[in-house]
Amino acid sequence: MKKKILTVILAAALSVSMICACGGKKSSEPAPAAETTKEDSAAEKAPAEEEAEEVEEEEVEEDVAEGEDAADATEVSYYDGYYATNGEGSDFMLFFYETSAGDLAYINDGTNEAVAEYTVTEESLDDGTPYYLVKVGNLSLGYLFEGDDVYIVDDEGELYAGAQLSEEEAEALHSMVTE
């Protein structure tokens, strides 16, 4: 059940971001200004404004319906995940998902969380140790492997011993932390 809820949330987030990014059917250029005279009355403008609002509402409803269809058609599958804690109440989670519309990541940096498409860059700690930095929106969290050990790197460059998680472990952990 929790997997289905997470799937719906991820699909809805992806659909909303795609709807906002696509911008619907409107042109990005501003409409030319209409010439008005003093003879134009508010009563004459009102029907035109109401018609424009109705057309806009219909377009939004169509976009939402298209987004809901896309959400239903988007299958989300868990790919990989990592977890660490600082021992002071902050849990760090980084989960990766594959979808037919693109790859998503869930980040919980101990205080905030985000789900969206992500970027990965290779960074280095102060001692030169390379690690992968995952960015989702304004949040970022890193991870690295040393042999069989996994470490999470926070935004201040601090290392925390972590664990690689199966899908079941990730779902259970996420539900415990977000309740």
Contact map, one row per residue, 1 for C-alpha under 8 A:
11111000000000000000000000000000000000000000000000000000000000000000000000000000000000000000000000000000000000000000000000000000000000000000000000000000000000000000000000000000000
11111100000000000000000000000000000000000000000000000000000000000000000000000000000000000000000000000000000000000000000000000000000000000000000000000000000000000000000000100010000
11111110000000000000000000000000000000000000000000000000000000000000000000000000000000000000000000000000000000000000000000000000000000000000000000000000000000000000000000100000000
11111111000000000000000000000000000000000000000000000000000000000000000000000000000000000000000000000000000000000000000000000000000000000000000000000000000000000000000000000000000
11111111100000000000000000000000000000000000000000000000000000000000000000000000000000000000000000000000000000000000000000000000000000000000000000000000000000000000000000000000000
01111111110000000000000000000000000000000000000000000000000000000000000000000000000000000000000000000000000000000000000000000000000000000000000000000000000000000000000000000000000
00111111111000000000000000000000000000000000000000000000000000000000000000110000000000000000000000000000000000000000000000000000000000000000000000000000000000000000000000000000000
00011111111100000000000000000000000000000000000000000000000000000000001000000000000000000000000000000000000000000000000000000000000000000000000000000000000000000000000000000000000
00001111111110000000000000000000000000000000000000000000000000000000000000000000000000000000000000000000000000000000000000000000000000000000000000000000000000000000000000000000000
00000111111111000000000000000000000000000000000000000000000000000000000000010000000000000000000000000000000000000011000000000000000000000000000000000000000000000000000000000000000
00000011111111100000000000000000000000000000000000000000000000000000011101110000000000000000000000000000000000000000000000000000000000000000000000000000000000000000000000000000000
00000001111111110000000000000000000000000000000000000000000000000011001000000000000000000000000000000000000000000000000000000000000000000000000000000000000000000000000000000000000
00000000111111111000000000000000000000000000000000000000000000000000000000000000000000000000000000000000000000000011000000000000000000000000000000000000000000000000000000000000000
00000000011111111100000000000000000000000000000000000000000000000000001000000000000000000000000000000000000000000001000000000000000000000000000000000000000000000000000000000000000
00000000001111111110000000000000000000000000000000000000000000000011011000000000000000000000000000000000000000000000000000000000000000000000000000000000000000000000000000000000000
00000000000111111111000000000000000000000000000000000000000000000010000000000000000000000000000000000000000000000000000000000000000000000000000000000000000000000000000000000000000
00000000000011111111100000000000000000000000000000000000000000000000000000000000000000000000000000000000000000000000000000000000000000000000000000000000000000000000000000000000000
00000000000001111111110000000000000000000000000000000000000000000000000000000000000000000000000000000000000000000000000000000000000000000000000000000000000000000000000000000000000
00000000000000111111111100000000000000000000000000000000000000110010000000000000000000000000000000000000000000000000000000000000000000000000000000000000000000000000000000000000000
00000000000000011111111100000000000000000000000000000000000000000000000000000000000000000000000000000000000000000000000000000000000000000000000000000000000000000000000000000000000
00000000000000001111111000000000000000000000000000000000000000000000000000000000000000000000000000000000000000000000000000000000000000000000000000000000000000000000000000000000000
00000000000000000111111100000000000000000000000000000000000000000000000000000000000000000000000000000000000000000000000000000000000000000000000000000000000000000000000000000000000
00000000000000000011111111000000000000000000000000000000000000000000000000000000000000000000000000000000000000000000000000000000000000000000000000000000000000000000000000000000000
00000000000000000011011111000000000000000000000000000000001100100000000000000000000000000000000000000000000000000000000000000000000000000000000000000000000000000000000000000000000
00000000000000000000001111100000000000000000000000000000001000000000000000000000000000000000000000000000000000000000000000000000000000000000000000000000000000000000000000000000000
00000000000000000000001111110000000000000000000000000000000000000000000000000000000000000000000000000000000000000000000000000000000000000000000000000000000000000000000000000000000
00000000000000000000000011111100000000000000000000000000000000000000000000000000000000000000000000000000000000000000000000000000000000000000000000000000000000000000000000000000000
00000000000000000000000001111100000000000000000000000000000000000000000000000000000000000000000000000000000000000000000000000000000000000000000000000000000000000000000000000000000
00000000000000000000000000111110000000000000000000000000000000000000000000000000000000000000000000000000000000000000000000000000000000000000000000000000000000000000000000000000000
00000000000000000000000000111111000000000000000000000000000000000000000000000000000000000000000000000000000000000000000000000000000000000000000000000000000000000000000000000000000
00000000000000000000000000001111100000000000000000000000000000000000000000000000000000000000000000000000000000000000000000000000000000000000000000000000000000000000000000000000000
00000000000000000000000000000111110000000000000000000000000000000000000000000000000000000000000000000000000000000000000000000000000000000000000000000000000000000000000000000000000
00000000000000000000000000000011111000000000000000000000000000000000000000000000000000000000000000000000000000000000000000000000000000000000000000000000000000000000000000000000000
00000000000000000000000000000001111100000000000000000000000000000000000000000000000000000000000000000000000000000000000000000000000000000000000000000000000000000000000000000000000
00000000000000000000000000000000111110000000000000000000000000000000000000000000000000000000000000000000000000000000000000000000000000000000000000000000000000000000000000000000000
00000000000000000000000000000000011111010000000000000000000000000000000000000000000000000000000000000000000000000000000000000000000000000000000000000000000000000000000000000000000
00000000000000000000000000000000001111110000000000000000000000000000000000000000000000000000000000000000000000000000000000000000000000000000000000000000000000000000000000000000000
00000000000000000000000000000000000111111000000000000000000000000000000000000000000000000000000000000000000000000000000000000000000000000000000000000000000000000000000000000000000
00000000000000000000000000000000000011111000000000000000000000000000000000000000000000000000000000000000000000000000000000000000000000000000000000000000000000000000000000000000000
00000000000000000000000000000000000111111101100000000000000000000000000000000000000000000000000000000000000000000000000000000000000000000000000000000000000000000000000000000000000
00000000000000000000000000000000000001111111100000000000000000000000000000000000000000000000000000000000000000000000000000000000000000000000000000000000000000000000000000000000000
00000000000000000000000000000000000000011111110000000000000000000000000000000000000000000000000000000000000000000000000000000000000000000000000000000000000000000000000000000000000
00000000000000000000000000000000000000001111111000000000000000000000000000000000000000000000000000000000000000000000000000000000000000000000000000000000000000000000000000000000000
00000000000000000000000000000000000000011111111100000000000000000000000000000000000000000000000000000000000000000000000000000000000000000000000000000000000000000000000000000000000
00000000000000000000000000000000000000011111111110000000000000000000000000000000000000000000000000000000000000000000000000000000000000000000000000000000000000000000000000000000000
00000000000000000000000000000000000000000111111111000000000000000000000000000000000000000000000000000000000000000000000000000000000000000000000000000000000000000000000000000000000
00000000000000000000000000000000000000000011111111100000000000000000000000000000000000000000000000000000000000000000000000000000000000000000000000000000000000000000000000000000000
00000000000000000000000000000000000000000001111111110000000000000000000000000000000000000000000000000000000000000000000000000000000000000000000000000000000000000000000000000000000
00000000000000000000000000000000000000000000111111111000000000000000000000000000000000000000000000000000000000000000000000000000000000000000000000000000000000000000000000000000000
00000000000000000000000000000000000000000000011111111100000000000000000000000000000000000000000000000000000000000000000000000000000000000000000000000000000000000000000000000000000
00000000000000000000000000000000000000000000001111111110000000000000000000000000000000000000000000000000000000000000000000000000000000000000000000000000000000000000000000000000000
00000000000000000000000000000000000000000000000111111111000000000000000000000000000000000000000000000000000000000000000000000000000000000000000000000000000000000000000000000000000
00000000000000000000000000000000000000000000000011111111100000000000000000000000000000000000000000000000000000000000000000000000000000000000000000000000000000000000000000000000000
00000000000000000000000000000000000000000000000001111111110000000000000000000000000000000000000000000000000000000000000000000000000000000000000000000000000000000000000000000000000
00000000000000000000000000000000000000000000000000111111111000000000000000000000000000000000000000000000000000000000000000000000000000000000000000000000000000000000000000000000000
00000000000000000000000000000000000000000000000000011111111100000000000000000000000000000000000000000000000000000000000000000000000000000000000000000000000000000000000000000000000
00000000000000000000000000000000000000000000000000001111111110000000000000000000000000000000000000000000000000000000000000000000000000000000000000000000000000000000000000000000000
00000000000000000000000000000000000000000000000000000111111111000000000000000000000000000000000000000000000000000000000000000000000000000000000000000000000000000000000000000000000
00000000000000000000000110000000000000000000000000000011111111100000000000000000000000000000000000000000000000000000000000000000000000000000000000000000000000000000000000000000000
00000000000000000000000100000000000000000000000000000001111111110000000000000000000000000000000000000000000000000000000000000000000000000000000000000000000000000000000000000000000
00000000000000000000000000000000000000000000000000000000111111111000000000000000000000000000000000000000000000000000000000000000000000000000000000000000000000000000000000000000000
00000000000000000000000000000000000000000000000000000000011111111100000000000000000000000000000000000000000000000000000000000000000000000000000000000000000000000000000000000000000
00000000000000000010000100000000000000000000000000000000001111111110000000000000000000000000000000000000000000000000000000000000000000000000000000000000000000000000000000000000000
00000000000000000010000000000000000000000000000000000000000111111111000000000000000000000000000000000000000000000000000000000000000000000000000000000000000000000000000000000000000
00000000000000000000000000000000000000000000000000000000000011111111100000000000000000000000000000000000000000000000000000000000000000000000000000000000000000000000000000000000000
00000000000000000000000000000000000000000000000000000000000001111111110000000000000000000000000000000000000000000000000000000000000000000000000000000000000000000000000000000000000
00000000000100110010000000000000000000000000000000000000000000111111111000000000000000000000000000000000000000000000000000000000000000000000000000000000000000000000000000000000000
00000000000100100000000000000000000000000000000000000000000000011111111100000000000000000000000000000000000000000000000000000000000000000000000000000000000000000000000000000000000
00000000000000000000000000000000000000000000000000000000000000001111111110000000000000000000000000000000000000000000000000000000000000000000000000000000000000000000000000000000000
00000000001000100000000000000000000000000000000000000000000000000111111111000000000000000000000000000000000000000000000000000000000000000000000000000000000000000000000000000000000
00000001001101100000000000000000000000000000000000000000000000000011111111000000000000000000000000000000000000000000000000000000000000000000000000000000000000000000000000000000000
00000000001000000000000000000000000000000000000000000000000000000001111111100000000000000000000000000000000000000000000000000000000000000000000000000000000000000000000000000000000
00000000000000000000000000000000000000000000000000000000000000000000111111100000000000000000000000000000000000000000000000000000000000000000000000000000000000000000000000000000000
00000000001000000000000000000000000000000000000000000000000000000000011111110000000000000000000000111000000000000000000000000000000000000000000000000000000000000000000000000000000
00000010001000000000000000000000000000000000000000000000000000000000000111111000000000000000000000110000000000000000000000000000000000000000000000000000000000000000000000000000000
00000010011000000000000000000000000000000000000000000000000000000000000001111100000000000000000011110000000000000000000000000000000000000000000000000000000000000000000000000000000
00000000000000000000000000000000000000000000000000000000000000000000000000111110000000000000000011100000000000000000000000000000000000000000000000000000000000000000000000000000000
00000000000000000000000000000000000000000000000000000000000000000000000000011111000000000000001111000000000000000000000000000000000000000000000000000000000000000000001000000000000
00000000000000000000000000000000000000000000000000000000000000000000000000001111100000000000001111000000000000000000000000000000000000000000000000000000000000000000001000000000000
00000000000000000000000000000000000000000000000000000000000000000000000000000111110000000000001110000000000000000000000000000000000000000000000000000000000000000001111000000000000
00000000000000000000000000000000000000000000000000000000000000000000000000000011111000000000111100000000000000000000000000000000000000000000000000000000000000000001111001000000000
00000000000000000000000000000000000000000000000000000000000000000000000000000001111100000000111000000000000000000000000000000000000000000000000000000101000000000111100000000000000
00000000000000000000000000000000000000000000000000000000000000000000000000000000111110000011110000000000000000000000000000000000000000000000000000000001000000000111100000000000000
00000000000000000000000000000000000000000000000000000000000000000000000000000000011111000011100000000000000000000000000000000000000000000000000000000011000000011110000000000000000
00000000000000000000000000000000000000000000000000000000000000000000000000000000001111111111000000000000000000000000000000000000000000000000000000000000000000011100000000000000000
00000000000000000000000000000000000000000000000000000000000000000000000000000000000111111110000000000000000000000000000000000000000000000000000000000000000000010000000000000000000
00000000000000000000000000000000000000000000000000000000000000000000000000000000000011111100000000000000000000000000000000000000000000000000000000000000000000000000000000000000000
00000000000000000000000000000000000000000000000000000000000000000000000000000000000011111100000000000000000000000000000000000000000000000000000000000000000000000000000000000000000
00000000000000000000000000000000000000000000000000000000000000000000000000000000000011111110000000000000000000000000000000000000000000000000000000000000000000000000000000000000000
00000000000000000000000000000000000000000000000000000000000000000000000000000000000011111111000000000000000011100000000000000000000000000000000000000000000000000000000000000000000
00000000000000000000000000000000000000000000000000000000000000000000000000000000001111001111100000000000000111000000000000000000000000000000000000000000000000000000000000000000100
00000000000000000000000000000000000000000000000000000000000000000000000000000000001110000111110000000000001111000000000000000000000000000000000000000001000000000000000000000000000
00000000000000000000000000000000000000000000000000000000000000000000000000000000111100000011111000000000011111000000000000000000000000000000000000000000000000000000000000000000000
00000000000000000000000000000000000000000000000000000000000000000000000000000000111000000001111100000000111100000000000000000000000000000000100000000000000000000000000000000000000
00000000000000000000000000000000000000000000000000000000000000000000000000000111110000000000111110000000111000000000000000000000000000000000000000000000000000000000000001000000000
00000000000000000000000000000000000000000000000000000000000000000000000000000111100000000000011111000011110000000000000000000000000000000000000000000000000000000000000000000000000
00000000000000000000000000000000000000000000000000000000000000000000000000011111000000000000001111100011100000000000000000000000000000000000000000000000000000000000000000000000000
00000000000000000000000000000000000000000000000000000000000000000000000000011110000000000000000111110111000000000000000000000000000000000000000000000000000000000000000000000000000
00000000000000000000000000000000000000000000000000000000000000000000000001111000000000000000000011111111000000000000000000000000000000000000000000000000000000000000000000000000000
00000000000000000000000000000000000000000000000000000000000000000000000001110000000000000000000001111110000000000000000000000000000000000000000000000000000000000000000000000000000
00000000000000000000000000000000000000000000000000000000000000000000000001000000000000000000000000111110000000000000000000000000000000000000000000000000000000000000000000000000000
00000000000000000000000000000000000000000000000000000000000000000000000000000000000000000000000001111111000000000000100000000000000000000000000000000000000000000000000000000000000
00000000000000000000000000000000000000000000000000000000000000000000000000000000000000000000000111111111100000000000110000000000000000000000000000000000000000000000000000000000000
00000000000000000000000000000000000000000000000000000000000000000000000000000000000000000000000111100111110000000011110000000000000000000000000000000000000000000000000000000000000
00000000000000000000000000000000000000000000000000000000000000000000000000000000000000000000011110000011111000000111110000000000000000010000000000000000000000000000000000000000000
00000000000000000000000000000000000000000000000000000000000000000000000000000000000000000000111100000001111100001111000000000000000000010000000000000000000000000000000000000000000
00000000000000000000000000000000000000000000000000000000000000000000000000000000000000000001111000000000111110001110000000000000000000010011100000000000000000000000000000000000000
00000000000000000000000000000000000000000000000000000000000000000000000000000000000000000011110000000000011111111100000000000000000000000000000000000000000000000000000000000000000
00000000000000000000000000000000000000000000000000000000000000000000000000000000000000000111100000000000001111111000000000000000000000000011100000000000010000000000000000000000000
00000000000000000000000000000000000000000000000000000000000000000000000000000000000000000111100000000000000111111000000000000000000000000000000000000000000000000000000000000000000
00000000000000000000000000000000000000000000000000000000000000000000000000000000000000000100000000000000000111111000000000000000000000000000000000000000000000000000000000000000000
00000000000000000000000000000000000000000000000000000000000000000000000000000000000000000000000000000000000111111100000000000000000000000010000000000000000000000000000000000000000
00000000000000000000000000000000000000000000000000000000000000000000000000000000000000000000000000000000011111111110000000000000000000000010000000000000000000000000000000000000000
00000000000000000000000000000000000000000000000000000000000000000000000000000000000000000000000000000000111100011111000000000000000000011010000000000000000000000000000000000000000
00000000010010000000000000000000000000000000000000000000000000000000000000000000000000000000000000000001111000001111100000000000000000010000000000000000000000000000000000000000000
00000000010011000000000000000000000000000000000000000000000000000000000000000000000000000000000000000001110000000111110000000000000000011000000000000000000000000000000000000000000
00000000000000000000000000000000000000000000000000000000000000000000000000000000000000000000000000000111100000000011111000000000000000010000000000000000000000000000000000000000000
00000000000000000000000000000000000000000000000000000000000000000000000000000000000000000000000000000011100000000001111100000000000001111000000000000000000000000000000000000000000
00000000000000000000000000000000000000000000000000000000000000000000000000000000000000000000000000000000000000000000111110000000000001110000000000000000000000000000000000000000000
00000000000000000000000000000000000000000000000000000000000000000000000000000000000000000000000000000000000000000000011111000000000111100000000000000000000000000000000000000000000
00000000000000000000000000000000000000000000000000000000000000000000000000000000000000000000000000000000000000000000001111100000000111000000000000000000000000000000000000000000000
00000000000000000000000000000000000000000000000000000000000000000000000000000000000000000000000000000000000000000000000111110000011110000000000000000000000000000000000000000000000
00000000000000000000000000000000000000000000000000000000000000000000000000000000000000000000000000000000000000000000000011111000011110000000000000000000000000000000000000000000000
00000000000000000000000000000000000000000000000000000000000000000000000000000000000000000000000000000000000000000000000001111111111000000000000000000000000000000000000000000000000
00000000000000000000000000000000000000000000000000000000000000000000000000000000000000000000000000000000000000000000000000111111111000000000000000000000000010000000000000000000000
00000000000000000000000000000000000000000000000000000000000000000000000000000000000000000000000000000000000000000000000000011111100000000000000000000000000010000000000000000000000
00000000000000000000000000000000000000000000000000000000000000000000000000000000000000000000000000000000000000000000000000011111100000000000000000000000000000000000000000000000000
00000000000000000000000000000000000000000000000000000000000000000000000000000000000000000000000000000000000000000000000000011111110000000000000000000000000000000000000000000000000
00000000000000000000000000000000000000000000000000000000000000000000000000000000000000000000000000000000000000000000000000011111111000000000000000000000000000000000000000000000000
00000000000000000000000000000000000000000000000000000000000000000000000000000000000000000000000000000000000000000000000001111001111100000000000100000000000000000000000000000000000
00000000000000000000000000000000000000000000000000000000000000000000000000000000000000000000000000000000000000000000000001111000111110000000011110000000000000000000000000000000000
00000000000000000000000000000000000000000000000000000000000000000000000000000000000000000000000000000000000000000000000111100000011111000000011100000000000000000000000000000000000
00000000000000000000000000000000000000000000000000000000000000000000000000000000000000000000000000000000000000000000000111100000001111100001111000000000000000000000000000000000000
00000000000000000000000000000000000000000000000000000000000000000000000000000000000000000000000000000000000000000000011110000000000111110001110000000000000000000000000000000000000
00000000000000000000000000000000000000000000000000000000000000000000000000000000000000000000000000000000000000000000011100000000000011111111100000000000000000000000000000000000000
00000000000000000000000000000000000000000000000000000000000000000000000000000000000000000000000000000000111000000111111000000000000001111111000000000000000000000000000000000000000
00000000000000000000000000000000000000000000000000000000000000000000000000000000000000000000000000000000000000000101010000000000000000111111000000000000000000000000000000000000000
00000000000000000000000000000000000000000000000000000000000000000000000000000000000000000000000000000000000000000000000000000000000000111111000000000000000000000000000000000000000
00000000000000000000000000000000000000000000000000000000000000000000000000000000000000000000000000000000001010011100000000000000000000111111100000000000000000000000000000000000000
00000000000000000000000000000000000000000000000000000000000000000000000000000000000000000000000000000000001010000000000000000000000011111111110000000000011000000000000000000000000
00000000000000000000000000000000000000000000000000000000000000000000000000000000000000000000010000000000001010000000000000000000000011100011111000000001111000000000000000000000000
00000000000000000000000000000000000000000000000000000000000000000000000000000000000000000000000000000000000000000000000000000000001111000001111100000001111000000000000000000000000
00000000000000000000000000000000000000000000000000000000000000000000000000000000000000000000000000000000000000000000000000000000001110000000111110000111100000000000000000000000000
00000000000000000000000000000000000000000000000000000000000000000000000000000000000000000000000000000000000000000000000000000000011100000000011111000111100000000000000000000000000
00000000000000000000000000000000000000000000000000000000000000000000000000000000000000000000000000000000000000000000000000000000001000000000001111111110000000000000000000000000000
00000000000000000000000000000000000000000000000000000000000000000000000000000000000000000000000000000000000000000000000000000000000000000000000111111110000000000000000000000000000
00000000000000000000000000000000000000000000000000000000000000000000000000000000000000000000000000000000000000000000000000000000000000000000000011111000000000000000000000000000000
00000000000000000000000000000000000000000000000000000000000000000000000000000000000000000000000000000000000000000000000000000000000000000000000011111100000000000000000000000000000
00000000000000000000000000000000000000000000000000000000000000000000000000000000000000000000000000000000000000000000000000000000000000000000000011111110000000001110000000000000000
00000000000000000000000000000000000000000000000000000000000000000000000000000000010000000000000000000000000000000000000000000000000000000000001111011111000000001111000000000000000
00000000000000000000000000000000000000000000000000000000000000000000000000000000000100000000000000000000000000000000000000000000000000000000001111001111100000111110000000000000000
00000000000000000000000000000000000000000000000000000000000000000000000000000000011100000001000000000000000000000000000000000000000000000000111100000111110000111100000000000000000
00000000000000000000000000000000000000000000000000000000000000000000000000000000000000000000000000000000000000000000000000000000000000000000111100000011111111110000000000000000000
00000000000000000000000000000000000000000000000000000000000000000000000000000000000000000000000000000000000010000000000000000000000000000001110000000001111111100000000000000000000
00000000000000000000000000000000000000000000000000000000000000000000000000000000000000000000000000000000000000000000000000000000000000000001110000000000111111000000000000000000000
00000000000000000000000000000000000000000000000000000000000000000000000000000000000000000000000000000000000000000000000000000000000000000000000000000000111111000000000000000000000
00000000000000000000000000000000000000000000000000000000000000000000000000000000000000000000000000000000000000000000000000001100000000000000000000000000111111100000000000000000000
00000000000000000000000000000000000000000000000000000000000000000000000000000000000000000000000000000000000000000000000000000000000000000000000000000000111111110000000000000000000
00000000000000000000000000000000000000000000000000000000000000000000000000000000000000000000000000000000000000000000000000000000000000000000000000000011110011111000000000000000000
00000000000000000000000000000000000000000000000000000000000000000000000000000000000111000000000000000000000000000000000000000000000000000000000000000011100001111100000000000000000
00000000000000000000000000000000000000000000000000000000000000000000000000000000000110000000000000000000000000000000000000000000000000000000000000001111000000111110000000000000000
00000000000000000000000000000000000000000000000000000000000000000000000000000000011110000000000000000000000000000000000000000000000000000000000000001111000000011111000000000000000
00000000000000000000000000000000000000000000000000000000000000000000000000000000011100000000000000000000000000000000000000000000000000000000000000001110000000001111100000000000000
00000000000000000000000000000000000000000000000000000000000000000000000000000001111000000000000000000000000000000000000000000000000000000000000000000100000000000111110000000000000
00000000000000000000000000000000000000000000000000000000000000000000000000000001111000000000000000000000000000000000000000000000000000000000000000000000000000000011111111000000000
00000000000000000000000000000000000000000000000000000000000000000000000000000001100000000000000000000000000000000000000000000000000000000000000000000000000000000001111111000000000
00000000000000000000000000000000000000000000000000000000000000000000000000000111100000000000000000000000000000000000000000000000000000000000000000000000000000000000111111100000000
00000000000000000000000000000000000000000000000000000000000000000000000000000000000000000000000000000000000000000000000000000000000000000000000000000000000000000000111111110000000
00000000000000000000000000000000000000000000000000000000000000000000000000000000000000000000000000000000000000000000000000000000000000000000000000000000000000000000111111111000000
00000000000000000000000000000000000000000000000000000000000000000000000000000000100000000000001000000000000000000000000000000000000000000000000000000000000000000000111111111100000
01100000000000000000000000000000000000000000000000000000000000000000000000000000000000000000000000000000000000000000000000000000000000000000000000000000000000000000001111111110000
00000000000000000000000000000000000000000000000000000000000000000000000000000000000000000000000000000000000000000000000000000000000000000000000000000000000000000000000111111111000
00000000000000000000000000000000000000000000000000000000000000000000000000000000000000000000000000000000000000000000000000000000000000000000000000000000000000000000000011111111100
00000000000000000000000000000000000000000000000000000000000000000000000000000000000000000000000000000000000000000000000000000000000000000000000000000000000000000000000001111111110
01000000000000000000000000000000000000000000000000000000000000000000000000000000000000000000000000000000000000000000000000000000000000000000000000000000000000000000000000111111111
00000000000000000000000000000000000000000000000000000000000000000000000000000000000000000000000000000000000000000000000000000000000000000000000000000000000000000000000000011111111
00000000000000000000000000000000000000000000000000000000000000000000000000000000000000000010000000000000000000000000000000000000000000000000000000000000000000000000000000001111111
00000000000000000000000000000000000000000000000000000000000000000000000000000000000000000000000000000000000000000000000000000000000000000000000000000000000000000000000000000111111
00000000000000000000000000000000000000000000000000000000000000000000000000000000000000000000000000000000000000000000000000000000000000000000000000000000000000000000000000000011111
